[in-house]
Each structure stands twice: as structure tokens, then as C-alpha cells.
Amino acid sequence: MKRLRIFSLISCFVMVLYFLIFSFSKISIAEQTSVQKCISSCAKKEQACFNINADKRQCEVKFQNCAAACKSEESPQKGSNRSLKPM
């Protein structure tokens, strides 16, 4: 009887730990994927710029600015809630 009680407590602890780990891990994955999508969009724009412009430095500067904008949009959302914009 005592072993059954210990086994049930351990299994409950494992289930709670499993729930906490996997429920909160999705939040960080969502933030990473939104930034990664933004940066991949910048990379696609850079490739299009390479096809249009002969000067590769301009394309690199545009890519760096776009990537910096993606990273700056990500930073404020971590610490605070989004505010609604008036229509």
C-alpha cells in the first residue's frame, strides 16, 4: 500500500512537470518563429535586390536594416503587453 502511494505521488509529480515544461515551451517557440519568419522575409528581399541592383553593398545594407527592424519589434513584446491602436 505504501508503494502504491509513493508511485502515485511520483507519477503526479512527473505529469505536472511534463505539463509545465511543454505548456511554457510553446511560448518561446512562437516568439522565435515570428522573428525567424521576419528575417527570412528580409533574406528573400535581399535576393530580389541582388537580381535588380549591381551594387551588392546596397542590398546588404537593406538586409541589415530589415533584420534590425525585426529584432527591434521582438524586444518590446517580451516585456510588456501589446497596446491596442485606436482606429
C-alpha positions as CSV (number, residue, x, y, z in Angstrom):
1,M,0.0,0.0,0.0
2,K,2.8,2.4,0.8
3,R,4.5,1.6,-2.5
4,L,1.3,2.5,-4.4
5,R,1.1,5.8,-2.6
6,I,4.7,6.6,-3.5
7,F,4.2,5.5,-7.1
8,S,1.1,7.7,-7.4
9,L,2.9,10.8,-5.9
10,I,5.9,10.3,-8.3
11,S,3.6,9.9,-11.3
12,C,1.6,13.0,-10.4
13,F,4.9,14.9,-10.0
14,V,6.1,13.7,-13.4
15,M,2.8,14.7,-15.1
16,V,2.8,18.2,-13.5
17,L,6.4,18.7,-14.6
18,Y,5.6,17.5,-18.1
19,F,2.7,19.9,-18.3
20,L,4.7,22.8,-17.1
21,I,7.7,22.2,-19.5
22,F,5.6,21.7,-22.6
23,S,3.0,24.3,-22.0
24,F,5.6,27.1,-21.5
25,S,8.0,26.0,-24.2
26,K,5.5,26.8,-26.9
27,I,5.5,30.4,-26.0
28,S,9.2,30.9,-26.7
29,I,9.0,28.8,-29.9
30,A,6.3,31.1,-31.2
31,E,8.4,34.2,-30.5
32,Q,11.4,32.7,-32.2
33,T,9.4,31.6,-35.3
34,S,7.9,35.1,-35.8
35,V,11.4,36.7,-35.7
36,Q,12.8,33.9,-37.9
37,K,9.9,34.4,-40.4
38,C,10.6,38.2,-40.5
39,I,14.4,37.6,-41.1
40,S,13.7,35.0,-43.8
41,S,11.4,37.6,-45.5
42,C,14.4,40.0,-45.3
43,A,16.6,37.4,-46.9
44,K,14.1,36.9,-49.8
45,K,14.1,40.7,-50.3
46,E,17.9,40.7,-50.3
47,Q,17.9,38.0,-53.0
48,A,15.5,40.1,-55.1
49,C,17.7,43.1,-54.6
50,F,20.7,41.1,-55.8
51,N,18.8,40.4,-59.0
52,I,17.9,44.1,-59.6
53,N,21.0,46.0,-58.4
54,A,24.6,45.6,-59.5
55,D,25.9,47.1,-56.2
56,K,25.7,44.3,-53.6
57,R,26.6,46.7,-50.8
58,Q,23.2,48.5,-51.0
59,C,21.4,45.1,-50.8
60,E,23.5,44.2,-47.7
61,V,22.7,47.5,-46.0
62,K,18.9,47.0,-46.7
63,F,19.1,43.5,-45.3
64,Q,20.9,44.7,-42.1
65,N,18.2,47.4,-41.6
66,C,15.4,44.9,-42.2
67,A,16.9,42.4,-39.8
68,A,17.5,45.1,-37.2
69,A,13.8,46.1,-37.5
70,C,12.7,42.5,-37.0
71,K,14.8,42.3,-33.8
72,S,13.6,45.6,-32.5
73,E,10.0,44.6,-33.0
74,E,10.6,41.4,-31.0
75,S,12.3,43.2,-28.0
76,P,9.4,45.3,-26.7
77,Q,6.9,42.5,-26.9
78,K,8.7,40.3,-24.4
79,G,8.5,42.7,-21.5
80,S,5.1,44.3,-22.0
81,N,1.7,43.6,-23.4
82,R,0.7,44.9,-26.7
83,S,-1.4,48.0,-26.6
84,L,-4.3,48.4,-28.9
85,K,-4.1,51.1,-31.5
86,P,-7.0,53.5,-31.9
87,M,-8.9,53.1,-35.2
